[in-house]
Amino acid sequence: MRWRPRVPSANTAGLAGHAGLAVARSGIDALGSGLLVIVIARGLGASALGVYVYAATVGALVYAVGSLSITPVVAREVARRPELVRAIASAALQLRIYVVLPLNVAAIALIALVLPMTGPTRLVTALLAVAVGLGFVTDVAFGLFQATTRFRVPLAITAVYKLATLTVTIAVISRGGNLIDIASVVVVLQVGQALLAIGLVARLITPIDWWPQPASWLRLAREASPLAAASLADTISNRADIVILGLLRPVSDVGLYSAAYNLYIGATVVVAAVQVALLPAFARSSEGTFAQLWRRSAITVCALGLVMGSLFVVLASGLIHVAYGSTLAAAAQPLRILGPAAAVFVTERLLLTTLISRGRQRYVLYAMIPSAVTNVVLNFALVPLYSYNGAAAATLGSELVVLLIAAFLVWSRVPLLRARTALQ
């Protein structure tokens, strides 16, 4: 079955369908991750949740350095040049499997030995490092499906993986298992997810060449290098709070903040998933249709962000109680602080997606570095005094920095939108 590209117009119903499928996949992903956190919190307590999230965060930070952020570039280039899909897909998967995965697993294992951790926490960190790396491999496959308008495939794979993870985790806890057992389960299921995704890429999109092609890796890495630096800054901005909180406060505080952050990031990822569909659509849009498509997308995304942020502010206590019960009631206050950050987050992601789609990815870096610096400085200033509430305030501050800079960059570097606005 050969894939043939379809070029959507600004008002096509197909784009709405693709966005809906992307949102559904991210919704299942966020719901599954959120339920996993809830299961761990209810079954093993706030301290165990803190250890799990802290270990996963260390892995995410290290992979932010070495992942090279190639997926958006892969999706964009396949959308623009479908005749090169085999070469692009092969280079991307080789790079993630042959280089990124082993190097980063080794780096995280070394970091786990250096950081002040207990023995079980070190082992959980090492196991989750493998799981995070396998997730980056799957991420490339998902980018290929999205670029070729096969949004149903990532949706189905994610649903199966999340359901399996939750089912096995509940079984492990009910039998008296611990975090090491849960982390082991996650690794095994991530292996299955990655193999399934790669197999479907080969079947539905293009065969994969597995002979190493270092020159292709270098070209792809060079093209994605601005996004890699931006991704590192973005991950620091989104994850430094948990690491700093874990270093300066008790692990139970990490668990409380993670309970609020879990709801915040889950909801924002779902709304921001609209942009998964928008990236290839923006990249394919002609000069005549781009402004109209962008304007409609911006109205939708901003409205959803405002509704979501308002719900967090008004219903924080109820949301925390429903999710975690009364034992983590203190997490309601950081969730209220994260409410405005949610509205800002989804809006800024639309702006960053706009820059990437128009080949301006290096400017994303200009927004993310100041945000990361702001986040780290605010966390060190606020966490010692205000604990998890200070971490939430630092997140809000860093997101506002991204929004302001990204808005200026889109205005100044995407003349199609500026010209359109001037005519209205």
Steps between C-alpha positions, in 0.01 A plus 500: 500500500670818385435827675407792279498853640184707518528876514224654715346841447444750779135398541524125447305276732792259488720734700240520775484122500877470527506752784226305674694175472818671624310639798348158567843334496650761731192477718546125538873552560441767764214306660707184515799682651274683743326183609837332549604782733168470686539122534853542639391779737200308633676165516847597623463855642631850431862414572501212250337729245773755564771240438336381177451849357848612610660199328300553181591869501872427520461277195303762310760768570787287373311397186424864435873542449542203269167445325592758231129593461481356150131403496359844400758527222418147381126578493556828316740359239284195426199730456699722262694230313310171516722345232782491761296330773710180501830681537367737767329225701804272488741771610275611785440154644865402465610815678265444794571125535871479419619822662250676727369201696831336610685824570226647712436182696872495588491868597199456728653195667807711580288788631300262720825397668602862563175658619404457868253211466414185687580167336141428388465852357818449296365178353162657421682790332707265285197295397294805411795630298461204267124556484539867415750419226269243343227762511717727287531222241122462490469876472678498162260234370204707619640804321511301177139388540390857565692639204334245273153572643471160673390641834297192594809282533667692787158523665457121497857427612480748787166363618632143512822602676334715765232240576763229536716720725214584733372143516838349583589778747177449693571126507856560626385730782216269600753218538725711723744615231716811524630778277776281357241251383291778343803651322589157363148461364521839330826402326361172366185666368700784342702241309178351366361841405817600313516172307133526405536861382808427290338193348196701395718772349666235283164354403289811446744774398840384380760226548779595740868471408693383807855523365664791688506828308706744710494770233120504505503513880723805490282680247188433702666597828636820348157599371342427839779652710315825581200296613727273704635796693150640535370163620770486765406847618131408489556184704703690755222756520236229553698255713752701703234573761466132592877446518561814706204420723643150557840642589375769739182354653375160625401244238138524623495860372605368159205263514254779584627724224503209255133437578411854389747506213367170371155652446647819356734343247249232404234754408739734321650218295152400383420851378846550353449177304300702250836633389619148412250514215573864427877460447483304172189695395677833556808368317294401194285815493550743216545872555135550412359258756747519788371816668139382501592158638719656767236749612235231545744278684606782733142582599427135581820436695482821705134441590573147617796622704294767678224252588748246631694753709179635653389151600828441683463823696134453594482122548849421634389348831235283338733378226769402751247324724348303214841398368694429819261503795547705816861401569637736232260790557792744536570457126198722423690824561782438250234388249327839536831673428553275197158591358612822326816319388281248316334772293838653420657163415261397222515845341878513495517151348292619205749782445799265519333256260450790258871579502601136444252450216637798309862386535580744780585238762817674612289781641329257737829490685479874563180447695595187691839599641369806690211287625735233636718757673194665650366167625824394670556841664143524626506144633817556700352826633149374580523128584696544828229738626180374339576138403258365236310828478826673411569239232156564348561875499836444326324297230250782441778757474703299250194432279423872485854564379454252212166652403631855476813411304322253267229755420764754399689244290190387310406861434846593377603178320178375334410787263200315356313549829615859541392592148163333548440683825590832343235451232222432747 
